[in-house]
Amino acid sequence: MVSMTKIGIIVGSLREGSFSKKLAENVAKLFPDGYTAEIIEIGDLPLYNQDYDDDSPAAYTAFRSKIRGCDAILFVTPEHNRSMPSALKNALDVASRPWGQNVWAGKPAAIISQSVGSLGGFGANHHLRQVLAFLDMPVLQQPEAYLGNAADLFDADGQIRNKGTIDYLKSFVDAFTALIEKYRS
């Protein structure tokens, strides 16, 4: 029996109808056979507090378990004030603690950032890269994925409307799966 490679998708936006979530749902379908992708919710995580290290809230324990069960992580995020959203940073902190129990470590990662402006979440993407480096996650370097004008990406059903964008995202997923296979062997 062939085991499936499990990709956890972390969406940086909590907003109902978020462009990042729509993007994540579209990208999840681009993974090849043998891969499964699942969005992992971060909106129910209490703010990280070191006082919880000895007695973690149930939401922390469940989240850490989900991340532990993933082979790799795809981050899809908007940009807030030239950085990643606070909910995303909180999720990173929750699963990296208590000290010495970082469940992100060693998991290949990739980042897709988006914005309604033309910069495509460049600041969020690069700040996230800094944190992932510290968390010991090998991050896909090329191709980079910054998607601008996100409000125009989707049709009424939430599907990406531009074939060129879909083709680009497929090449991104192909590069990510190559990185995952590199670290698997």
N, C-alpha and C positions, 0 to 999 in steps of 0.2 A: 504494500500500500504506500502510495506517495503522499507525503505530508504537504500540506499547504503552507506557503509562506504568508505569515500574517502581518499586514501593514496596519498600524494604528494611525489614524488621521486625527490630528489635533487642530481644531478650528479656533482661531484667535478671537473671533467675534461672537458675542452672545446674542446679538440682535436677531429678532424674528425676521426671516427673509434675508439674512445677510448675504452679501455677494461672496464672501469667503466660503460660506456653507454651500451655496450653489456651485461654486467652483470646485470645492472638495467633492461634492456628489458627482460632478461630471468627470473629474480626474479619476475617481475610484473605479469607474467603468473602463478605464484605459489600461489597467494592469493585465498582463497576459495570464493565460491558463497556469494554474499552479500557485497563483497569488489570490489572496482575499484581502479586501480593504474594509475597515470599519471605522466610522467616526466615533471618537471617544469623547464623551461630554465632559466639559470643564466648568460649567456654570454653577454646579452645586457644591463646589469646593469652598469651604470656609477659608478666609484669608490665612496664609501660613503664619503660624505662631510657634516659636520654639518650645513653648510650654506644652504643646501637644506631642512633642517627640516621645514622651514616656507613655502617654495615653491618647493615641490618635483617634480623631473622629472617624466614624464608620465610612464617611465619604472619602477620606484620605486612604484608608485601607483598601477600599474597593478600587479606587483610581490606581494606586500603586500596583495592585494585582493585575489590572488590565494592561498597564504598561509593561510589567514583567512578562506577560504572555505574548507580547508582540516581538516580531523579528526585526522590525524597522519602523521608523516613524516619519510620517509626512506632516509637515506643518503648513497650514494654509491660513494666512493672516492679513488683516488690514494694517494700516499704519495709524497710530494715534500719537499726535504731537512729535512726529519724526522718530518714533520708536514703536516697540511692540505694545499691544494692549495690556493693561494690568492683569486681566484675567489669565492671559497666556503666561505672563511672568509668574503669577501665583501658581499655576499648574506645574511649571518647571521647578519652582521651589518645593512644592509639596512632594513631588516624586523624587527629589534629590536628597531628602532628609529622612530620618535623622542622619547626622554625619556618619559617613562610612556605609550607608545603605542606599546609595544612588541607583535607582532602577533604570535610569536612562543610559548608564555607562555601557559603551561598546555597541550600542544599537545604531546602525547606519541611519542617517537622517537626510531629508531634503526639505527645501523651503520654497513655497510659492507665496509671494506677497502681491497684494493688489491694492489699488486705491481708485477713488473716483477722479482723481487728478491724473496728470500725465506721467508722474514719476513712478507710479506702480508700487509704492510702498518700499522704496529703496532703503530708507532709514530703518524701518522695522526689520527688513530682511537682514541688514548688516548688524544691527544690535542683537538680533536673535542668533546670528552666527557666532558672535562673541560668547554668548552664554553657552551655546551648544559645545563650543570648543572646551570650555571649562568643565562641562558635564561629561566629557570624554566620549562625545558622539562624533564619529566620522561623518562629515557633511558633504553632500554632493557639491562639487565646485563648479562644474560646467555640464550642461548649460545652466545659466542663472534664469530665474523666472520672476520677472517684475511685470505685472499686468496693469496697465493704466486704463483709465476711462471705464472702470468696471461696470458702471451703470448701463453701458451700451453693449456689454458682452453677451447678454442673455435674451432669449426670446420670451414670450409670455408664459411658456411652460418651464422656464428656468434652465433651458438647454443652451449651451454655447452656440451662437449662430454663425460664427465665422469658421470656415473649414481650415484656413491657415492657422488660426489659434488652436484648433483641435489637433492639427498635425504637429504643431510646435509642442503642445502639452504631451502628445504621444511620444515624441522624441525625448522629452524630459523624463517621462516615466521609464522609457527604455534605458536611459542613462542611469536612473536611480536603481532599476533592477540589476543592472550590471555592477553597480557599487555594492549592492546587497550580496550578490553572488561572490564578489571578490572577498568580502569579509566572511562569508560562510565557509570558504575553502581554506 
